[in-house]
Amino acid sequence: MRHIELNDLSDPGLDVYARLTEPQLRSRLEPGRGVFIAESPKVIRAALAAGCQPLSLLMERRWLQNAGQNGMAELLASCGDVPVYTGPRALLAGLTGYALTRGVLCAMRRPAPRTVQQVCAGARRVAVLENITDAANVGALFRSAAALGMDAMLLSPGCCDPLCRRAVRVSMGAVLALPWARLGQTAQSWPQPALAQLQDQGFALAALALRADSVTPRDAALHAEPRLALLLGTEGEGLLPQTIAACRYTVRIPMRRGIDSLNVAAAGAVAFWELAQ
C-alpha cells in the first residue's frame, strides 16, 4: 500500500469520495466502467470477492494504527499497492459531510455491465424493478433477493443505479453478489419491447400489484412456472397499467387490520421468500 496521511483536503485523489457526483463517478474511467464507493470492511470484502478492482482507500487514522487487531491488515493486503488516505475523524467528516461510522471507504472500478441474456442464463426466478429511484429501497431489494433465493435482478431504464453509494451500503454488498442488468436502455424501450424480451426467454410475468383479480404468492400455478419474473413498482404509484397488462399474473400479499400494502422492499422480501422456494 501507499500510505498518505492527510493534512488538508486538497489532494485530487480525494475527488471520488466527495467532489464528484454519482453520474461523474460512473464515467470517471472509460464509459460503462467508472467508479463506485464501497463502505465498510464487509462491503469492501464482498466487492473484492466479486472481482472488483480497488483504486484507493480512505479511513480514519485509528483503523491503520490498529490494523493488526481489527482485521484491516488482511484487507489492505488484499487491495494491493493502492493509495491509502488516512486522517483524523474531524478532518474526514469535513470531506465527506458525515462521520465515517463504518470507518473505511474504498473507491473501486465498476464491474463490466452484464446483458439480460447473461444474467438470465439458467435463472428460474428473477426480480424486475420498475422505475424505483429510492436507493435505499433498491439496496434493500437486492439484499433480500440475494438472501432469499432469487437468481437475478433486472432493472427498468428508470431505476436508480444499483452501484450508487447508498444502494451499495444498504445492500451490504449484495449488489455485487446477485447478477443484474438493465432491461432496456431508454425510456422508449419500457415496458415494451423490454418485457417481450423476457417472455421470449420463457419467463411468465407476475406483477406485484393491488388488484382484486390477483392471486397470493402461495398460488400453486405461480410455483409451477418453470421460469418466473416478479415485477415490482415504485412507491406510491406502483407498476404502470401497461406493465400490469403485459403480465400473466397479478400477485397481492394478503393484509390485515386495514393496511393495504407494504413498503416495496418489505413486499419484495415476502414475495421472494415464497416464490423462490
KANOR-V489244 format. One record per run of one state. SS is the DSSP state (H for helix, E for strand, L for the rest). FROM is the first residue (numbers start at 0). LEN is the number of residues. If there is no record, write none. Layout:
ss:SS from:FROM len:LEN
ss:SS from:FROM len:LEN
This chain:
ss:L from:0 len:1
ss:E from:1 len:4
ss:L from:5 len:6
ss:H from:11 len:7
ss:L from:18 len:3
ss:H from:21 len:5
ss:L from:26 len:8
ss:E from:34 len:5
ss:L from:39 len:1
ss:H from:40 len:9
ss:L from:49 len:4
ss:E from:53 len:7
ss:H from:60 len:5
ss:L from:65 len:1
ss:H from:66 len:4
ss:L from:70 len:1
ss:H from:71 len:8
ss:L from:79 len:3
ss:E from:82 len:5
ss:L from:87 len:1
ss:H from:88 len:8
ss:L from:96 len:7
ss:E from:103 len:6
ss:L from:109 len:6
ss:H from:115 len:5
ss:L from:120 len:4
ss:E from:124 len:5
ss:L from:129 len:5
ss:H from:134 len:13
ss:L from:147 len:4
ss:E from:151 len:4
ss:L from:155 len:9
ss:H from:164 len:7
ss:L from:171 len:2
ss:H from:173 len:3
ss:L from:176 len:3
ss:E from:179 len:3
ss:L from:182 len:4
ss:H from:186 len:3
ss:L from:189 len:4
ss:H from:193 len:7
ss:L from:200 len:3
ss:E from:203 len:5
ss:L from:208 len:6
ss:E from:214 len:1
ss:L from:215 len:4
ss:H from:219 len:5
ss:L from:224 len:3
ss:E from:227 len:5
ss:L from:232 len:1
ss:E from:233 len:1
ss:L from:234 len:3
ss:E from:237 len:1
ss:L from:238 len:2
ss:H from:240 len:5
ss:L from:245 len:3
ss:E from:248 len:3
ss:L from:251 len:12
ss:H from:263 len:12
ss:L from:275 len:2
